[in-house]
Amino acid sequence: MAKWKRYVVGPDQNGKSAVLMEEATNVQEQPGIFYRVTLWSTREVPVDNTITTDRGNETSTREPFPGGLLFRALEIPPDTDDKDKHIETLRKLNVEVKQKHPPTEEDLARHPSMHRTDTLDCLTCIKGEIYLVTDVDEALMRPGDSVVIRGTNHAWSNRSGKPCLLVGCMIDATR
């Protein structure tokens, strides 16, 4: 069961706009590490809006399909004190989600969640606060702050006492 509602609007049998789906169905979770829900995905851009299935269920990978996009909500709890367990949990996750570019030891020394995708990521902080960690610096994001990540290493470090909610799209891109 998703923490939040997801409403999908499209044409009903009479061609009128209507709410066709009300539940987010593709939820992945590692308690204490992250809660993620894929709200929508596509295999193409421009998007084919004639497809009527729940496209949020079409992917379980970290990145969208080639030529496609992912729309996700990601809740990140405060960083755990057990860095080794955090790294091990994320190594297992990277295998499950078919991470294309496994983090190096240098990446993991920077932060256990450091990773790189071949995507254009557009994310907004909705609730809480979180540090965006790059190879060379950090930026504290608070509600309303947005980031555009262009196929580079990055990590999320929640140093507060409360969860942070990020929402955004990942779009397949040329590196």
C-alpha positions in Angstrom: 0.0 0.0 0.0 1.4 3.4 -1.0 1.8 6.2 1.5 0.3 8.7 -0.9 -2.5 8.7 -3.4 -1.7 8.8 -7.1 -4.5 10.0 -9.4 -4.3 9.1 -13.1 -6.6 11.2 -15.3 -7.5 10.1 -18.8 -10.5 9.8 -21.1 -13.4 7.6 -19.9 -15.5 5.4 -22.2 -17.3 8.5 -23.4 -14.1 10.5 -24.1 -14.6 12.7 -21.0 -11.7 13.4 -18.6 -12.0 11.2 -15.5 -10.0 9.8 -12.7 -9.1 6.3 -13.9 -6.7 5.2 -11.2 -6.4 6.2 -7.5 -3.7 4.1 -6.0 0.1 4.1 -6.5 0.9 0.5 -7.2 4.6 0.2 -7.8 6.2 0.6 -4.3 9.7 -0.4 -3.3 11.0 0.0 0.2 14.1 -0.7 2.4 13.0 0.3 5.9 15.4 2.8 7.3 17.0 3.4 3.9 14.3 4.6 1.5 10.7 4.4 0.4 10.1 4.8 -3.4 7.0 4.7 -5.5 7.0 4.8 -9.3 4.0 6.9 -10.1 4.3 6.6 -13.9 6.7 5.3 -16.5 6.9 5.3 -20.3 8.9 3.5 -22.9 8.7 6.5 -25.3 9.0 10.2 -25.5 6.8 11.8 -26.9 4.5 9.8 -24.7 1.7 7.6 -26.1 -1.4 8.6 -24.1 -3.5 6.0 -25.9 -2.0 3.2 -23.7 -4.6 2.5 -21.0 -2.6 0.1 -18.7 -1.1 1.2 -15.4 2.3 2.2 -16.7 3.6 2.8 -13.2 4.0 -0.9 -12.9 6.1 -1.4 -16.1 9.5 -1.0 -14.5 11.5 -2.2 -11.5 14.9 -0.7 -12.6 16.5 2.4 -11.3 16.5 4.1 -14.7 13.7 4.4 -17.2 13.5 2.3 -20.4 15.6 3.6 -23.3 13.8 6.5 -24.7 11.4 6.7 -21.8 10.8 8.4 -18.4 10.0 7.6 -14.8 7.9 9.8 -12.5 8.7 8.9 -8.8 8.3 9.9 -5.2 11.2 9.1 -3.0 11.2 9.4 0.8 14.6 9.2 2.5 14.8 8.8 6.3 17.7 10.3 8.3 21.1 8.7 7.5 21.8 5.6 9.5 24.7 5.5 11.9 25.8 2.0 10.6 27.6 3.1 7.4 28.7 -0.5 6.6 25.1 -1.8 6.8 23.9 1.2 4.6 26.5 0.4 2.0 25.7 -3.4 2.0 21.9 -2.7 1.7 22.4 -0.3 -1.2 24.8 -2.8 -2.9 22.1 -5.4 -2.9 19.6 -2.8 -4.1 21.9 -1.8 -7.0 21.8 -5.4 -8.2 18.0 -5.6 -7.9 17.5 -2.3 -9.8 20.1 -3.2 -12.4 22.4 -0.2 -11.6 24.4 0.5 -14.8 27.3 2.2 -13.0 28.2 0.6 -9.7 29.7 3.1 -7.2 33.4 2.9 -6.7 35.1 2.7 -3.3 35.8 6.4 -3.6 32.1 7.1 -4.3 31.1 5.0 -1.2 33.6 6.8 1.0 31.8 10.1 0.0 28.4 8.7 0.9 26.8 5.2 0.9 24.1 6.2 -1.5 26.4 7.7 -4.2 25.3 6.6 -7.6 25.3 7.7 -11.3 22.5 7.3 -13.8 22.5 8.0 -17.5 19.4 10.2 -17.2 18.2 13.8 -16.8 16.7 13.9 -13.3 14.4 16.8 -12.3 13.5 16.6 -8.6 11.9 18.9 -6.1 12.1 18.7 -2.3 8.5 18.6 -1.0 8.9 17.9 2.7 11.9 17.9 5.1 15.4 18.7 4.1 18.3 16.8 2.5 21.8 17.3 1.3 22.5 16.7 -2.4 26.0 15.3 -2.4 28.2 15.5 -5.6 31.8 14.5 -6.2 33.1 17.8 -5.0 30.4 19.7 -3.0 27.0 19.6 -1.3 23.8 21.6 -1.4 21.1 21.7 1.3 17.7 21.3 -0.2 14.5 22.4 1.6 10.9 22.4 0.5 10.4 24.1 -2.8 14.1 23.7 -3.8 14.7 21.8 -7.1 17.7 20.1 -8.7 18.5 19.1 -12.3 21.0 16.3 -12.4 22.5 15.7 -15.8 23.9 12.1 -15.8 26.4 12.6 -13.0 27.3 11.1 -9.6 25.1 12.1 -6.8 23.9 11.0 -3.4 21.2 12.0 -0.8 22.2 12.6 2.8 19.5 13.3 5.3 21.2 14.7 8.4 17.9 15.9 10.0 15.7 14.0 12.4 12.8 13.6 10.0 12.2 12.0 6.6 12.6 14.0 3.4 10.3 13.6 0.4 11.6 14.2 -3.1 9.3 14.0 -6.2 10.4 14.2 -9.8 11.1 12.7 -13.2 14.0 10.7 -14.6 14.2 11.0 -18.4 16.5 8.8 -20.6 19.3 11.0 -21.9 22.5 10.9 -23.9 25.5 11.0 -21.7 
